[in-house]
Amino acid sequence: MDSRNRSDLRDHTESVRANSSPGKRPGIARVFLLLALSAFSALAYQSGNGFQWSLPTGFPAPPVPADNPMLPAKVELGRHLFYDLRLSANGKGSCSTCHMQQFGFTDQRPVAVGVTGQSHPRRVMPLANVAWFAVFNWANPTVTQLEDQSVTPLFNDHPIELGLLPQNDRFLQVIATDPTYRRLFPSAFPGDQGPYTFVHVRKALAAFERTFISGNSPYDHYRYRHEENAISESAKRGEDLFFHAPLSCSRCHGGFTFGGETIYQTTDDGHGIEFQNNGLYNIAGKFSFPADNLGVYEFTHNPADVGKFRPPSLRNVAVRAPYMHDGSLHSLDDVFDHYIHGGRIVLQGPNAGDGSKNPNKSTFVSGFTLTLQQRSDLKAFLESLTDEDFLQNPQFSNPWPSR
């Protein structure tokens, strides 16, 4: 397949996913689609106020809420907040404790662990290119703005993440008296009286996270900048496998984010935001998934939504093991085995079952065969999505000298 045809394939794939989405089944209840659309209608593309986007080739300007315009000072404030250990009940955690830059802003644990040591049912979601996400959680379809995403990690008490109190928390005194914050908050929110609030904390965190743009991988140099030697011949063959049937991985991991729907792709064509059951479990009993991880069903209470989760972005996937929403697959080879079979086989224990027979499983997960060479090629392609500049960019690093 020559370079021109590969480019045509990629352009076609993105066009299909963004516009017509053939073969996609209706997603969650329409009420959640309307939530996403109402959020979209309130968004505007902005680059003024001294802030300029530095966008890779092929990336559109991200949507920004009209009530939270991008400002350099706001991004810098969000960076300080993101890494501040005082943003936790016991001073033992921050956003960065779980969202670690070197791992694509996730970590290496199977599931998240809060500042009090409580384990969560799901893995830490990676944050690369989060500015374009239509939803921000594995299975919560109601959070459709980045400013709202941080509410749960900041204040959730079951299980505890950062463990703060939504009102009168001591951290509000910290930001109102710390010299760094006394400088940054007024600059980030000029004209706002009393900017030392959790609303402003969440807006600053969102502004910083919107700058987490990953688009400088070897694959980006090859596909978007036409550098033919940027990736290996093996990775080029892996690209063909990724975008072609029978694998067609791009049906769930498409577009420039290589993930689920982005906000500009969300339409009113009846499909909405897609969550998928990929056959990870098929447990005997009332539910086919573990009771603490039922997917979108937890919000819709529709039995057809059991086991449906958001497809994550595959950018930097090679540095992000373990995999799946609960970290139950340890390596890319385990992921390949899962999809080759069309679902995971768990031989023993409370989760025993054949995921390929899960009644809610997506029709996209139907199984296929791979030769040893094809496995190697597909892995080479996924590894070509690793953006070392993103993983080491000092603009995303800890600004506190001793924290």
C-alpha positions in Angstrom: 0.0 0.0 0.0 1.7 3.2 -1.1 1.8 6.5 0.8 -1.0 8.1 -1.1 -3.3 5.2 -0.5 -2.5 5.1 3.2 -3.3 8.8 3.4 -6.6 8.2 1.6 -7.4 5.4 4.0 -6.7 7.6 7.0 -8.7 10.6 5.6 -11.6 8.3 4.8 -11.5 6.7 8.3 -11.7 10.1 10.0 -14.4 11.4 7.7 -16.6 8.3 8.2 -16.2 8.5 12.0 -16.8 12.3 12.2 -19.7 12.5 9.9 -21.7 9.4 9.0 -20.5 6.6 11.5 -22.0 3.7 9.4 -22.8 0.6 11.3 -22.7 2.2 14.8 -25.5 1.2 17.1 -27.4 3.7 19.2 -25.5 4.6 22.3 -26.9 5.5 25.8 -30.2 7.0 26.5 -31.0 10.2 24.4 -31.0 12.3 27.6 -27.2 11.9 27.8 -26.9 12.9 24.1 -28.8 16.1 24.8 -26.5 16.8 27.7 -23.5 16.5 25.4 -25.1 18.7 22.8 -26.1 21.4 25.3 -22.5 21.5 26.5 -21.3 21.7 22.9 -23.6 24.6 22.1 -22.0 26.6 25.0 -18.5 26.2 23.6 -16.6 28.6 21.5 -13.2 28.5 19.9 -10.9 31.0 21.5 -7.2 32.0 21.1 -7.2 35.6 22.3 -6.3 37.2 25.6 -2.6 36.6 25.1 -3.0 32.8 24.7 -2.0 31.1 21.5 -2.6 27.4 20.7 0.4 25.5 19.4 -1.4 22.8 17.5 0.2 19.9 15.6 -0.7 19.3 12.0 -4.1 17.7 11.7 -5.4 19.0 15.0 -8.3 21.5 15.0 -8.5 24.2 17.7 -10.1 22.7 20.8 -13.4 23.9 22.1 -13.2 26.2 25.1 -16.1 27.3 27.3 -17.1 30.9 27.0 -17.0 31.4 30.8 -13.4 30.0 31.1 -11.3 31.6 28.4 -7.7 30.5 28.1 -5.1 32.8 29.7 -1.4 32.1 30.1 -1.7 33.0 33.8 -4.6 30.6 34.2 -2.6 27.8 32.6 0.3 28.5 35.0 -2.1 28.6 38.0 -3.6 25.2 36.9 -0.1 23.8 36.6 0.7 24.8 40.2 -2.6 23.4 41.5 -2.1 20.1 39.5 1.1 19.4 41.4 0.3 20.8 44.8 0.2 18.1 47.5 -1.8 20.4 49.7 -4.7 19.8 47.4 -5.6 16.7 49.4 -7.0 15.9 52.9 -3.7 14.7 54.3 -1.0 16.3 52.1 -0.2 13.0 50.5 -1.6 13.4 47.0 -2.3 15.8 44.1 -3.7 15.4 40.6 -0.2 14.4 39.5 0.1 11.6 42.0 -2.2 9.5 39.8 -1.8 11.4 36.5 1.9 11.0 35.9 3.4 12.7 32.9 5.9 10.0 32.1 3.0 7.5 31.7 0.8 9.7 29.5 -0.8 11.3 32.6 -1.9 8.0 34.1 0.0 5.6 36.3 1.1 1.9 36.4 -1.4 0.6 38.9 -4.2 -1.6 37.8 -6.7 0.7 39.6 -6.5 4.1 41.2 -5.6 4.5 44.8 -6.8 7.5 46.8 -4.8 9.5 49.4 -6.1 7.3 52.3 -5.1 4.1 50.5 -8.5 3.1 49.3 -8.5 1.3 46.0 -10.9 2.4 43.3 -12.7 0.1 40.9 -11.2 1.6 37.8 -7.9 2.7 36.3 -6.7 6.2 36.1 -7.8 7.7 32.8 -5.0 9.1 30.6 -5.2 12.9 29.9 -3.4 13.3 26.5 -5.6 15.5 24.2 -8.3 15.7 26.9 -9.3 19.1 25.5 -11.2 17.3 22.7 -12.9 14.6 24.8 -16.7 14.4 24.6 -16.9 12.7 28.0 -14.1 12.3 30.6 -14.8 9.1 32.6 -14.8 5.4 31.9 -18.5 5.1 32.3 -20.1 8.4 33.4 -21.9 9.9 30.5 -23.1 12.9 32.4 -19.8 14.7 32.8 -19.3 16.5 29.5 -17.2 19.6 30.4 -13.6 19.4 31.7 -14.4 22.0 34.4 -16.8 19.5 35.9 -14.6 16.5 35.7 -12.4 17.4 38.7 -15.4 17.6 41.1 -15.3 13.8 41.7 -11.5 13.5 42.5 -11.6 16.6 44.6 -14.6 15.8 46.8 -15.6 12.2 46.4 -15.8 10.2 49.6 -16.8 6.8 48.3 -14.0 6.0 47.7 -11.9 8.9 48.7 -9.6 10.3 46.1 -8.2 13.7 47.3 -10.7 13.9 50.1 -11.4 17.6 50.2 -14.5 19.3 51.5 -16.6 21.2 49.0 -17.0 24.1 51.4 -14.7 25.7 54.0 -11.8 23.3 53.2 -8.5 24.4 54.6 -7.1 24.5 51.1 -9.1 27.6 50.4 -7.1 29.3 53.1 -3.9 28.0 51.5 -4.7 29.6 48.1 -5.8 32.8 49.8 -2.6 33.3 51.7 0.2 31.5 49.7 2.4 34.2 48.0 2.5 32.2 44.7 -1.3 31.8 44.6 -1.8 35.4 45.7 0.0 36.4 42.5 -1.5 33.8 40.2 -5.2 33.8 41.1 -5.9 37.5 40.4 -3.9 37.3 37.1 -5.8 34.2 36.0 -9.2 35.7 36.9 -8.8 39.5 36.4 -11.8 41.4 37.6 -13.2 38.6 39.7 -13.7 39.5 43.3 -12.6 36.9 45.7 -11.1 34.5 43.2 -9.9 32.0 45.9 -12.7 29.5 45.4 -13.0 25.9 44.2 -14.9 27.1 41.1 -11.7 29.0 40.1 -9.5 26.0 41.1 -11.5 23.8 38.8 -11.4 26.3 35.9 -7.6 26.7 36.3 -7.1 22.9 36.4 -9.2 22.6 33.2 -7.2 25.3 31.4 -3.9 23.6 32.2 -5.2 20.2 31.2 -6.4 21.6 27.8 -2.7 22.2 27.0 -1.9 18.5 27.3 -1.6 18.1 23.5 0.1 15.0 22.2 0.7 15.1 18.5 4.5 14.8 17.9 4.9 11.0 17.8 6.8 9.2 15.1 3.5 8.3 13.6 2.5 12.0 13.4 5.7 12.8 11.6 5.0 10.0 9.1 1.3 10.5 8.5 0.8 14.3 8.9 4.2 15.6 8.1 4.9 13.1 5.3 8.3 12.0 6.7 8.4 8.6 5.1 11.2 7.2 7.3 9.7 8.4 10.6 8.4 4.9 11.4 9.5 1.4 10.4 8.1 -0.7 7.6 6.8 -3.0 10.3 4.8 -0.1 11.8 3.4 0.8 8.4 2.1 -2.7 8.0 0.7 -2.4 11.5 -1.1 0.8 10.4 -2.8 -1.1 7.6 -3.9 -3.8 10.1 -5.2 -1.2 12.5 -7.4 0.6 10.0 -8.5 -2.4 7.9 -11.0 -5.2 8.5 -11.0 -7.7 10.1 -9.3 -5.7 12.9 -10.7 -2.2 12.2 -9.5 -1.0 15.5 -10.3 2.6 14.4 -14.0 1.9 14.7 -13.6 2.6 18.4 -10.1 4.2 18.5 -10.4 6.7 15.6 -9.7 10.2 14.7 -6.6 12.2 15.6 -7.0 11.3 19.3 -7.2 7.5 18.6 -9.9 7.3 21.1 -13.7 7.6 21.6 -15.8 10.4 20.3 -14.4 13.9 20.5 -16.7 16.8 21.0 -16.6 18.0 17.4 -17.7 14.5 16.3 -20.8 14.4 18.5 -23.8 14.9 16.3 -27.6 14.7 16.6 -27.9 11.8 14.3 -29.3 9.4 16.9 -26.0 7.8 17.8 -24.7 10.0 20.6 -21.6 9.2 22.6 -20.5 5.6 22.2 -19.6 3.3 25.2 -18.7 -0.3 24.3 -18.8 -3.7 25.9 -15.7 -5.4 24.6 -16.2 -8.8 26.2 -13.8 -8.4 29.0 -16.0 -10.5 31.3 -19.0 -12.8 31.2 -19.8 -13.7 34.8 -22.6 -16.1 35.7 -25.5 -14.5 37.5 -27.6 -11.3 37.2 -24.8 -9.2 35.7 -22.1 -10.3 33.4 -19.5 -7.9 34.8 -18.2 -7.5 38.4 -20.7 -5.8 40.7 -18.4 -2.7 41.3 -17.8 -2.2 37.6 -21.1 -2.4 35.7 -20.3 0.4 33.2 -22.9 2.8 31.9 -25.6 0.7 33.5 -24.8 2.4 36.8 -26.3 5.6 35.3 -28.9 4.3 32.9 -30.1 1.1 34.7 -30.6 -0.4 31.3 -29.5 -4.0 31.3 -28.2 -3.6 27.7 -25.6 -1.1 29.1 -23.9 -3.5 31.5 -20.2 -3.7 30.7 -20.1 -0.6 28.4 -17.2 1.7 28.9 -15.6 4.5 27.0 -12.8 3.5 24.5 -9.7 5.4 25.7 -7.2 7.1 23.5 -4.4 4.9 22.3 -1.8 7.7 22.1 1.2 6.8 24.2 -0.5 3.4 24.8 2.9 1.5 24.8 3.9 3.3 28.1 0.5 2.9 29.8 0.3 -0.7 30.9 -1.7 -2.3 32.4 -4.8 -2.0 30.2 -8.6 -1.9 30.2 -10.8 0.0 32.6 -9.8 -2.2 35.5 -6.1 -2.8 34.6 -6.8 -6.5 34.2 -4.7 -7.0 31.1 -1.0 -6.7 31.8 0.6 -6.2 28.4 -0.2 -5.3 24.7 0.1 -9.0 24.0 -2.6 -9.7 26.5 -4.8 -7.1 24.7 -4.1 -8.8 21.4 -5.1 -12.2 22.8 -8.3 -10.7 24.1 -9.4 -9.3 20.8 -8.2 -12.2 18.8 -10.6 -14.4 20.7 -13.3 -11.9 20.5 -13.5 -11.5 24.3 -11.4 -12.6 27.3 -11.5 -16.0 28.8 -11.2 -16.1 32.7 -10.6 -19.7 33.7 -11.2 -19.6 37.4 -12.2 -17.4 40.3 -15.2 -15.3 40.9 -14.9 -13.6 37.5 -14.7 -16.9 35.5 -16.4 -16.9 32.1 -15.9 -16.5 28.4 -16.2 -12.9 27.5 -16.7 -13.7 23.8 -20.2 -14.9 24.8 -21.2 -11.8 26.7 -24.8 -10.9 25.6 -24.0 -7.1 25.5 -20.7 -7.4 23.6 -20.2 -5.0 20.7 -20.5 -6.5 17.3 -17.1 -4.8 16.6 -15.4 -7.4 18.9 -15.8 -10.5 16.8 -12.4 -12.1 16.8 -9.7 -12.5 14.1 -6.4 -14.2 13.5 -2.9 -12.8 13.6 0.4 -14.3 12.5 3.5 -13.7 14.6 4.6 -11.2 12.1 1.3 -9.3 12.2 1.4 -9.2 16.0 4.8 -7.7 15.8 3.7 -5.2 13.1 0.6 -4.1 15.1 2.7 -3.6 18.2 5.2 -1.6 16.2 2.4 0.7 15.0 1.1 1.2 18.5 4.6 2.0 19.8 4.9 4.6 17.0 2.1 6.5 18.8 4.5 7.3 21.7 5.2 11.0 21.9 8.4 11.4 23.9 8.2 15.2 23.7 4.8 15.0 25.4 6.1 12.7 28.1 9.0 15.0 28.9 7.7 18.5 28.0 8.9 20.8 30.9 5.8 22.9 30.4 3.8 20.1 31.9 6.2 19.3 34.8 6.1 20.1 38.5 6.6 23.8 39.0 7.1 23.5 42.8 10.8 23.2 43.7 10.3 21.0 46.7 7.0 19.2 46.1 
